[in-house]
Amino acid sequence: MDSSTLEKLAHQFMVNAVRVAPGENIWVEYRGPKAKVLADACAAKVTAIGGHPHLIDTGADAINRTIGPIAAAGIAALGEEKLALMKTMQGYIRVDDDADQSKINLPPAQMSLYKKALQAMTEYRVNHTRWLVTAAPTEEFAAACGMSHPDFEAFYRDVCLLDYGKMTEAVKPLQKLMTQAKTVRIYSPAQETDLRFSIEGIPAIPCTGTLNIPDGECFTAPVRDSIHGTIRFGPSAYDGQRFKFIRLTFKDGHIEHAQAESPERTAMLNNMLDTDPGARYVGEFSINFNPFIRHPTGSILFDEKIDGGIHMAMGNCYEEAPNGNKSSVHWDMVHIQRPDYGGGELYLDDRLIRKDGIFVVPELLALNPENLKKIGG
């Protein structure tokens, strides 16, 4: 990626999204050496503004080398150190490389301890800093999307340099509908999906380029014990584990049955959902609408914004849309309702608002792809 594009991305990330001010401490985290190129550009932008970047390496090599030899007590102490450092920060950015993260080789029990040790730091970061998570446009990421690296970089520029200020206006009617709604139904016979739950009394939060880039979603949370039915999610990855599909059946909000593509993957899925009691409940429900993201990439940062999709997070809820569920897990799973993925319908209070991935009520038409694609000029 050329220096001009890196500069534009760093400006979008650090000025428009994180809103760095002179004198501030900014945590600049990168997951792997290929993510460091973009992280370095962001750190340079922080310095140019007059802030103080703190570069943090959480790539696979760093995790394997530093966490691998540590006993449980040491992992807990490391979590406390990271929390103390985070409390000195005003802003945060993380640049991911999912291909690098798949190289983490900690035993599952140790990985679980590490995640639990970081939970307090993560919660403080989410609730008390201006934060942004993005991904590096690597060759591996391009290959996973079936694209050449130059074509992928052009796609990456489109989704990251979108005019998110104008998207902010387009999402307001959806936020209003979700805030006022009591019930949700997600229905897709072709995808073995019929799921119902309540969102009554829980705020709806639009996301249009201030916490994630790329962005394009509006999220809330189900009333914790209200979910009933079955949903099938498409390809999903978490903590370096990849699944071709995930089918979940809920009763009173609890995941009673979880299945993946094989007995071995089903066993791994259930092991991950048993990390703690909250991991078998849902902490987030979101409607997605980024017009440039059409197919799964393997990076949840992109996939949870897929046009025509919804996503639900197993585990911890967000403070902005709380349903009381607590967990060290926050696993976003995506369900796409466009015809090329089997179609489907989305209802709020038994009113059809989107069919086969296209909004069908007048107040939401501005969120359809032919309209959102125009906002970049």
Buried (B, 14 or more C-beta within 10 A) or exposed (E): BEEEBBBBBBBBBBBBBBBBEEEBBBBBBBBBBBBBBBBBBBBBBBEBBEBBBBBBBBBBEBBBEEBEEBEEEBBBEBBEEBBEBBEEBBBBBBBBBBBBBBBBEBEEEBBBBBBBBBBBBBBBBBEBBBBBBBBBBBEBBBBBBEBEBEEBBEBBBBBBBBBBEBBBEBBBBBBEBBBEBEBBBBBBEEBEBBBBBBBEEBBBBBBBBBBBBBBBBBBBBBBBBBBBBBBBBBBBBBBBBBBEBBBBBBEEBBBEEBBBBEEEBBEBBBEBBBBBEBBBBBBBBBBBBBBBBBBBBBBBBBBBBBBBBBBBBBBBBBEBBBBEBBBBBBBBBBBBBBBEBBBBBBBBBEEBBBBBBBBBBEEBBBBBBEEBEEBBE
